[in-house]
Amino acid sequence: MKRTMVILLVLTMVISIIQPISVFAENDKGLEKAIKTAKLKINISKEFTKFKYDVDTVEDQKVWNLCWSREDGKNGEVSISVDENGRIVNYDYYQYTNNKDNKLPKYNKEKAKEITEQFINKMDSSLLKQLKLEENDQMKMPVREYRFNYIRNIKDVPYYREGVHVEVNSQTGKVESFRRNWTDQCTFPNSKNIISMNEAQNAFKKELGLELVYKIKYEKERIKPYLVYKTKYEDDYSIDAFTGKKSRDNNLIFAGGAMAKSNAANEDYAQEVSLTPEEQKAVNEASNLISKEKAEIIARNNAILELDKTFVLEHANLNRQWPEKNRFEWSLSFSKKDDKGTYSYVSVRMDAVTEEIRSFYRSDGSKEKEEVKFDKEESQKEVEKFLQSFASDKFKQTIEVKEPEYYISNKEEKPSYYYFKYRRKVNDIPVEDNYIGVRFNAVSGKIQSFDMKWFNTSFEAKENVISLDRIYEKMFAEVGLELNYKEKYTDEKQDKDMKLVYSIKENRPVLFDANKGILLNYNGEPFKEEKQMSYTDIKGHKDEEKINVLSMYGVRFEEDEFKPAENMKQKDFLLLLVQTLNYYYDGNVDEMYDYLMREEIVKESEKSPETVLSKEEGVKFIIRALNYGEVASIQGIYKYPFKDIESASKDLIGHITIANGIGIIDAENGVFSPKDQLTRADGAVMIYNYLQK
């Protein structure tokens, strides 16, 4: 989360200033000052003669948004935002280039960092001494730009919500983006007299802590629960660095979407896949699913839904539920319109086999300014009375979740509804993402919504579980706490007085396998820290530099040894090649081949993972990756560049000729030896040359 927060906040600023405010006159002196500031700090090409601007107020301060582009409308634009204090807070440079994304960078990371810091100094010479670069060794092809996050530091204590973000084009070395997120009015407490790290760790165990839960992962087309230790409060709380007590954090998620916190492995599992009429007919014929007509009757006969004859069935869909692929649900939508033109609607989901209603929602029938008749305690009694009759068996297997009441904006005003959540427990252990949630209307006294997520699967017993004390030792050693500044929590607006806290370092997940004690990622697999790795067996090899360059940009094997003299297997060559194509390889060879076959780089008949590759076969796959395969297959039009044409496969002469012409391969003494086995070193060089084209 830290890695995106700086970008997220500045994106929020950008989003908040895109609407111009017309009350400012064009001859406002602030505009002239902003233009002069921008042109003094940043060179605006003479080609960019078209100018437009708007202005907004961000936290009581004017921000001028300036934009230069070409009159002819061709690609190219510079956007700069300048605040009324003459500080550049945002800069973007865009110009279309036809460079292929998978080309090796012309500028390395160290040079890009040097360019970045020169640019920051030019924007504001006081900034760098207040910043700390957040190290990130992850570089994966294609590397179009380098991204540098600098975190605001106050006497060596980080404040992750603010800082500077810069992007440098890897081919041109030009800064293409600059984001400065900074608040001058913040008050940061001194770190004198804070509790020690050891005291903070003890406070974490007492005030926050870890808990044993079942998580769910998808494995071999089945859902599989597994036992883990995880944090109880996620990132909503930290430890006050002075008192050692639990402290609520202001972790508001700002608008911006693209950079908002997300975690695919933790997303809601209630995803639906709608079936076409033909698919639905086939499913109905081949199974014991209830019909749409029966599903409607079940819904109308349920008293809690109050579906009288005036309600019309608008939609009915049969959906396959993910990740339980073998479970189907009916989704029904009803609506009605009264004499005054007011619409009411009810939606229902039910299991298509067991007929169990899994969720429903009814539109709010209460009117404005109606009296709130139920307080929280009375509302909860009504909810639990409902659950004891509506879902009694499952309700008995739950425990209430005490969640913060985010929805209360005015403490003097009674809320018009309450939401209660009950988490499933198996073997006295909570199950993540399995729960019952109910929304109660405190005005009408009715259940407004019901939602149940409950997997039909078996759970492993609580056996051979590592002790919590041992997991705490591993957590503090492998993840750890750190001292940092956070915003004080407030119901209405951000408090500018910061607080000093100890919180979990966020560069790693806090998920430990309860049986093995190893750190896991959010997919339930062993966590692997992505960092720059070096091979141990290529020192002094003639191709050492090229192999290392590939490794630097994520085109590498996971092993510590490269084994340059060994013959290259087909799967190993393709593994290096696929890492240049913006494909995430997770160790699944079959999925890698599926991708390469979809991209028409490998034909199904050619799949032979363990076969040693020949030189001409390596060339064939690279030429296809370049999308030249169809042209290269035309026979009779290519002049073979080497002396051993009789050794080459006729259908690969074009591939070899093109590869030589663009510098991917060469020959020794005019001989290519296309049928010779490809060594791992020669295969790496071939891919290196392909990325240099």
Secondary structure by P-SEA (a helix, b strand, c coil): ccccaaaaaaaaaaaaccccccccccccaaaaaaaaaaaaabbbbcccccccbbbbbcccbbbbbbbbbbccccccbbbbbbcccccccbbbbbbbbcccccccccccaaaaaaaaaaaaaaacccccccccccccccccccccbbbbbbbbbccccccccbbbbbbbccccccccbbbbbbbccbbbbbccccccaaaaaaaaaccbbbbbbbbbbbcccbbbbbbbbbbcccccccccccccccccccccccccccccccccccccccbbbbbcaaaaaaaaaacccccaaaaaaaaaacccccccccccccbbbbbbccccccbbbbbbbbbcccccccccbbbbbbcccccccccccccccccccccccccaaaaaaaaaaaaacccaaaaaabbbbbccccccccccccccbbbbbbbbbcccbbbcccbbbbbbccccccccbbbbbbbcbbbbcccccccaaaaaaaaaacbbbbbbccccccccccccbbbbbbbccccccccccccccccccccccccccccbbbbcccccccaaaaaaaaaaaccccccccccccccccaaaaaaaaaaaccccccccaaaaaaaaaaacccccccccccccccaaaaaaaaaaaacccccccccccccccccccccccccaaaaaaaaaaacccccccccccccccccaaaaaaaaaaaaac
